[in-house]
Amino acid sequence: MELQTQIDELRAEVAQLKALLNGGDARFGTITCKEWQVVDKDGKVRIDASTDAYGHASVVWFDQECKVRIAASTLAYGEASVKWFDKDGCGRITAATYFDGTVVLPTSDR
């Protein structure tokens, strides 16, 4: 890549970051990462999204006490699930599909 092109791209990215820091609405292209987190004003993680080398991906929502309340995931071998947890960390509702075609839906006894 030509040096001037790299300089121009860097200037554009700096301008976007300045806009974001000053309360603006920065626009970025595709960003590739392994994990990102949303953190509240106290520094507590409220949402965590990640992928790993095995092809698994998940998004987890935390309450104010940093306990998992909702977890959604897909696994490389075909499982996908969404789970809701109560304030004590007990799973209350699970909806899932498995690689063999099995479907698990919420029931009153879970």
C-alpha positions in Angstrom: 0.0 0.0 0.0 1.3 3.4 -0.9 2.5 5.5 2.1 0.2 8.4 1.3 -2.8 6.0 1.3 -1.8 4.7 4.7 -1.5 8.2 6.0 -4.9 9.1 4.7 -6.5 6.0 6.2 -4.8 6.7 9.6 -6.1 10.3 9.5 -9.7 9.1 8.8 -9.5 6.6 11.7 -8.2 9.3 14.1 -11.1 11.6 13.0 -13.5 8.8 13.8 -12.0 8.2 17.2 -12.2 11.9 18.0 -15.8 12.0 17.0 -16.5 9.0 19.2 -14.7 10.5 22.2 -16.6 13.8 21.8 -20.0 12.1 21.8 -20.3 11.8 18.1 -21.4 8.8 16.1 -18.2 7.2 14.7 -18.5 4.9 11.7 -16.2 2.0 11.2 -16.0 -0.8 8.6 -15.7 -4.4 9.6 -13.9 -5.0 12.9 -12.6 -8.5 13.5 -12.0 -9.6 17.1 -12.2 -12.6 19.3 -14.1 -10.9 22.2 -15.8 -7.7 23.1 -17.4 -6.5 26.3 -19.9 -3.8 27.3 -18.9 -2.3 30.6 -21.0 -0.1 32.8 -19.9 3.1 34.5 -18.6 1.1 37.5 -16.3 -1.0 35.3 -18.5 -4.1 35.6 -18.9 -6.3 32.5 -22.6 -6.3 31.5 -22.4 -8.1 28.1 -19.6 -10.3 26.9 -19.4 -11.7 23.3 -16.7 -14.1 22.3 -15.6 -16.7 19.8 -12.8 -19.3 20.2 -10.5 -21.4 18.1 -12.9 -24.3 18.1 -15.7 -22.4 16.3 -17.8 -21.8 19.4 -19.5 -18.4 19.8 -21.4 -16.9 22.7 -23.1 -13.8 24.1 -23.6 -13.5 27.9 -25.6 -10.9 29.7 -24.8 -10.1 33.4 -26.8 -8.4 36.1 -25.6 -5.7 38.4 -24.0 -8.3 40.7 -22.0 -9.8 37.8 -24.2 -13.0 37.7 -25.1 -14.5 34.4 -28.7 -13.9 33.6 -28.9 -14.9 29.9 -26.5 -16.9 27.8 -26.8 -17.7 24.1 -24.3 -19.9 22.3 -23.5 -21.9 19.2 -21.0 -24.7 19.1 -19.1 -25.8 16.0 -20.5 -29.3 16.1 -24.1 -28.1 15.7 -25.5 -27.2 19.2 -27.2 -23.9 19.7 -28.9 -22.7 22.9 -30.4 -19.9 24.9 -30.5 -20.1 28.7 -32.1 -17.8 31.2 -30.9 -17.9 34.8 -32.5 -16.5 38.0 -30.8 -14.2 40.5 -29.3 -17.3 42.3 -27.7 -18.6 39.1 -30.2 -21.5 38.7 -31.1 -22.2 35.1 -34.8 -21.5 34.7 -35.5 -21.7 30.9 -33.5 -23.5 28.3 -34.2 -23.6 24.6 -31.7 -25.6 22.6 -31.1 -27.6 19.4 -28.5 -30.4 19.1 -26.5 -31.8 16.2 -28.7 -34.9 16.1 -31.9 -32.9 15.6 -33.0 -33.0 19.3 -34.9 -29.9 20.3 -35.2 -28.8 24.0 -37.9 -26.3 24.7 -38.9 -24.7 28.0 -41.3 -26.7 30.2 -42.9 -26.0 33.6 -40.6 -28.6 35.3 -37.3 -27.0 34.4 
